Amino acid sequence: MNKRLSKGFNIQTSYTWSKSLGLFDNDGGATFRTLRNRSLNRGPLGLDRTHQITSNGTFSLPFGSNRALLGNAPAIVQRLVENWQMSGIFNWKSGAPLSLTTGRSSFNSGSEAPVVVGALPTSTGKVTITSTPGVVTYFNGFGQVTDPAKAGVTALNTTSSSNSELAITDTSGNLLFVNPAPGQLSNLSKGYLRGPSSIGLDMSLSKRIRISEAKTFEFRMDAINILNTPIWGAPQTSINSTSFGRITSATGSRTFTGNLRLNF
């Protein structure tokens, strides 16, 4: 969608819907899973983003000669208020695929995904800044308990006490994810969940002052990420990690940059 310049306004916007699929044959149990249930190994690749909106535009402020406002102001005032222009770039895209893991090997080398034993909507997951300083979680309300299968592990040679497998409960305290039993494959497909989406808005304000026929002076102020919205990293996806669901990285701090330029 493109809106050409009229009354000082110009904008161009695009929306993309896409899907990038592939097979994951380098994880634990992939060989057996590919033969027995190929669909569980097929899923969105890491570069997949279902939705993306990109927009950019400019707006010449309506001040000064032949404009709607202050067109009859004194010459010095017109020189101060004319030729101001705002521009912006907006980006929003949906989150990257998330593949949960256990850190446990199954059949081959690699990490097998957990077994889902409860209701798991594809919309599960939302960035939540908790009341604990510095703690950001993506699966707010989920709990972590000892995996029920640990009760059946023998105590001989301290095997049971060495078992550190954990299970995840939903917001109601019901079991949601458990570790696969020895020789068991996960029933969770790759990239079933999505990570945090990202949004960004960059703005600039500039003014041109004509010095002579061939010389202009330009002032410009750029604001990167003017909304100061963080771009969150991926959460911890191993159910056996005590930091499961935690987000420990973010980028996108707001910055301002001023520029002075002489064109001749």
Protein Blocks (a to p, Z undefined) as FASTA:
>chain_A
ZZddeehiacdddddddddddddfkbghklmmmmmmmmlmgccdfklcfbacdddddddd
fedehiabhklgcfklmmmmgoiacdddddddddddddddehiaehiacjdddddfbdcd
fkgccddddfbehiacfbghiacdddfklmmpcfehhlmmmpccdcdddfkopafbdcdd
ehiacfbdehkbccdddddddddddddddfblmbccddddddehklopacdddddfbfkb
ckgoiacbdehiacddddddddZZ
